[in-house]
Amino acid sequence: MRILLLGSGGREHALAWKIAASPLCDALICAPGNPGMAALGRCVPVDVMDNDAVVALARAERIDFVVVGPDNPLANGVVDALEEAGIAAFGPSKAAAQLEASKGFTKDLCAEYGIPTGRYRRFTDAAAAKAYAATHPVPVVIKADGLALGKGVVIAPTERDAVAEIDLMFGGAFGEAGRSIVIEEFLHGEEVSVFALSDGKEALFFGTAQDHKRVGDGDEGPNTGGMGAYSPAAIVTPALIDDIMARIVRPTVAAMAARGTPFKGVLYAGLILTAEGPKLIEYNARFGDPETQVLMPRLTSDLVPILMAAAEGRLAGVTAGWRDETALTVVMAAKGYPGAVEKGSPIEGLEAAEAAGAIVFQAGTGRRADGVLTAAGGRVLNVTALGANVTEAQARAYDAVGRIDWPEGFCRRDIGWRAVERERG
C-alpha cells in the first residue's frame, strides 16, 4: 500500500514510525513532514489546510490510504474532500470533528445524552459572560470554543482573573477560536486521557496516558500543548476503563450516529477522575500530542489494518495488543515556550540519546543547508523511553535527555511524578 500521512509534529513522527514498520506499507509519503519523518518516508511540502492540494497530491502519488494527524485539517473537511475523490482516509468528517473543533458543541451533546461532564454555559457576549462569572464559584474554567493549539483553556483562580481572561478571549487573543467561549465548573480530581477508535458504530479501547499540560515542574505555570506524558496511566484500572467506555465513549459514538454525523477516527477523551466518578473535560478528534509518542512504542499490533478497519466500518471483533512496559516521553521545548521562541538554534546528540535506548521523535525541527538539525518551533523533541514501570521509564528518558546537546532548549524534570510517588509508596 501507498500511504499518505498528513502533519509535521511529534505525533506524526510517532505515527510514521509505526506505519513504516507495517508489512502493508510499501511507500510512505509525509506532507509536509519533518526531518525525523524524512528518515521513514518521502516528505512533500504541501499545505495540509488546502484540501484541493491534498487531494491532488494523493492522486499524483497513487495513494491507497490517507492518515490525518492534526486537528485543523480535520475541522477543515480534508477527509470529506478525500472521500469525495474516492480516496480512503482515516479521520472524522468535518461535521464529526466538531467534537474537538467546538467545545460548546461537545458540552451540548453531553447535556443532551446524559454523558458525565462539568456544569457549563456558552457565551458570545463578553458582558453576559462576565456577569455569569461574577456569580460562579472559583476557581472557574474559561475556554475558547474553537481550536487554539491546546492553549485556549484557562483556570481562573479569582473573579478578577476570570474577567481578565474573558476580555482577552473576546479581544482576539485566540483569534476566531475565541469568538465564542465556554465557562464551566472546575472539576477536582486527577486528569487522565483515554483513547478509543471508532468506525461510526463500534468503539475499540486504544490505551490510556497521563499528560502534563503546565509548562513548569509541579504543574506550575501556563498551559501548553503538553510537556510530557506516560502510558499506561496506572490509576485507570480495568474496571474504570469499562465504566468510561460504557458511560462516556460508547454513548458519544451512539449520539453522533443518531445525529447523522457518525464519528470515524480517534476519540481522545480528556477526563477528570472526580469523587462522583469520571467526567469528560473535552474530546479531541485525533491522536494526542505527546500521548501518541507513548502509545505507539507500546502498541504490539500492526497499526495500519486497525486504522483501515475504523475507516471502513469494520472494527467489530478487532483487537489491539499492548506491551506491559511503561512508556514515558519528555518534551524538549525552545526557551520562552509557550510564549515567543527563537528559531534556528542547532541541536546535536540525538544519536547518543537513541544509543542509550531512547526513541527521539522530532516535532518542531528543521535542517540547515549544511545538514545541521535546528529548532523550528516551540515544542521541538519528544524523548521517549520504555521501562518496567514509570520510575524506570522516567530514569531512562531523562538519561537520554542528558545526552542531547541543545543549550537553547529546556524541559520539565518531573514527568510522571504522580505515578512515581505512588510506586514509591
Disulfide bonds with the S-S distance in Angstrom:
none
